[in-house]
Every structure is written in structure tokens, then in C-alpha cells.
């Protein structure tokens, strides 16, 4: 995929927006707008949504440290992106708002379960150890899922804004 300078700048800013919102919400464990932003980006930019999503992942590693906790981020966000690619793209349809919110909530609820294979491989956990790790994190996943459901209210407005910005941008000139 060939990117124009405008797209590079846009995706960098969207990735930085994801990272900065994470910093702002870090005081509330497992409450953030990341899933909603990733879904909105995917609804609008499709395959290219991977750019801002992985800029966020890279920034997280740079500023929080490339430690073992970061490695599962490499696949977890791709799973959310892939799931979002399957969602209906008509952000104007009222029934899709609830679908987006449920998808966002499901990601939060399943975050620990999605994280578990990475933990198991990195720390040599057997199946029982991985299940115990998942069960221990269930209260946090519940908080994550419920907060993601409500943060999912932002998916449609963000996607509509991004669509509007895409329609209003000037066409590139041929030189």
C-alpha cells in the first residue's frame, strides 16, 4: 500500500491520539477508549487502520517499555481489527450503533483471554496455569468490558467525523 504524505501524517496523529487517550485514562484501570477508536478507524480506513493501531502499539512500547507484557499487544490489536473488519460499515444505521458497542464490550471482556496465550508461552504456563491466569483476571476483564460498552458510544460520532474529514479533503494535484 502506497501512502501519501497526508496519510502518513493522519495515521501518525490518530495513533498518537490513541496513545494520549490511554495516558489520560490510566488512572482508571481497564477504562479507556482504545477499542472504540480502533473500531472507528477500521470502519473508515479498513486495511489502513492498521497503521494508527500499530503506531499506538509502538508508542506504548517506546514509552512504557518493550517488556513481556507488551508482546501480546502485537496480536491482540490485530484480532480487534479483524473483528471490526467484519462489522457492518454503515455508521449512519441506528441498529449498527448497538452492534459496535457490543463488539467493543466483547473485546474488553475477552482481553485477558486473548492475552493468555502470550503469557502462557512467555512464562511457560500449562493449560491449567493459563486458565488460572484468565480466572484471576476476570474482575478486571468485567470492568474492561463494561467500560468498553459505554465507550462504544463514541464509535459512531468518531467514524462520522473521520468520514466527513475524508470527504472534505482536497484532491491531490498531479505535478
Secondary structure, DSSP 8 states (H G I E B T S, - for coil): ----HHHHHHHHHHHHHHHHHHHHHTTSTT--SHHHHHHHHHHHHGGGHHHHHHHHHHHHHHHH-S-HHHHTHHHHHHHHHHHHHTS---TT-HHHHHHHHHHHHHHHHHHHHHHHHHHHHHHT--HHHHHHHHHHHHHHHHHHHHHHHHHTHHHHHHHHHHHHHHHHS------
